[in-house]
Amino acid sequence: TTSRCSSTGTPNEMDKIAEFVTPQMLQFLKKERADLGDGFQSTYIENLQVQLDGVDDRADKTIATLTFSGVSKTSRFDQGEVFSESWNMERPQGDNQPWLVAGIRQNG
């Protein structure tokens, strides 16, 4: 899933990630992508680590917060930059409900 989300960088491919994100998040990502322009965007991630920070069960949905960290590169050959992001994932209560990305925050 993460690789499918990260590989959809062109405006025409943004709708492919709709099944992975909330409608509000999709609109935000479309705007962010439009602001980048039509140039080719490529990101390589190395040393990816994921940590579950917490789960909040509510009456209508469950929210999980995950922290992703690693090294982000614009090419396989550059040194890259260390990153840390917290993703809020949510799903409606009920059996077999999908997890959707509801928000992404850049940490420090």
Secondary structure in CASP SS format (residue, H / E / C, confidence):
PFRMAT SS
TARGET T0000
AUTHOR 0000-0000-0000
METHOD secondary structure of the structure
MODEL  1
T C 1.00
T H 1.00
S H 1.00
R H 1.00
C H 1.00
S H 1.00
S C 1.00
T C 1.00
G C 1.00
T C 1.00
P H 1.00
N H 1.00
E H 1.00
M H 1.00
D H 1.00
K H 1.00
I H 1.00
A H 1.00
E H 1.00
F H 1.00
V E 1.00
T C 1.00
P H 1.00
Q H 1.00
M H 1.00
L H 1.00
Q H 1.00
F H 1.00
L H 1.00
K H 1.00
K H 1.00
E H 1.00
R H 1.00
A H 1.00
D H 1.00
L H 1.00
G C 1.00
D C 1.00
G C 1.00
F C 1.00
Q C 1.00
S C 1.00
T C 1.00
Y E 1.00
I E 1.00
E E 1.00
N E 1.00
L E 1.00
Q E 1.00
V E 1.00
Q E 1.00
L E 1.00
D E 1.00
G E 1.00
V E 1.00
D E 1.00
D E 1.00
R C 1.00
A C 1.00
D C 1.00
K E 1.00
T E 1.00
I E 1.00
A E 1.00
T E 1.00
L E 1.00
T E 1.00
F E 1.00
S E 1.00
G E 1.00
V E 1.00
S E 1.00
K E 1.00
T C 1.00
S C 1.00
R C 1.00
F C 1.00
D C 1.00
Q C 1.00
G C 1.00
E E 1.00
V E 1.00
F E 1.00
S E 1.00
E E 1.00
S E 1.00
W E 1.00
N E 1.00
M E 1.00
E E 1.00
R E 1.00
P E 1.00
Q C 1.00
G C 1.00
D C 1.00
N C 1.00
Q C 1.00
P C 1.00
W C 1.00
L E 1.00
V E 1.00
A E 1.00
G E 1.00
I E 1.00
R E 1.00
Q E 1.00
N C 1.00
G C 1.00
END
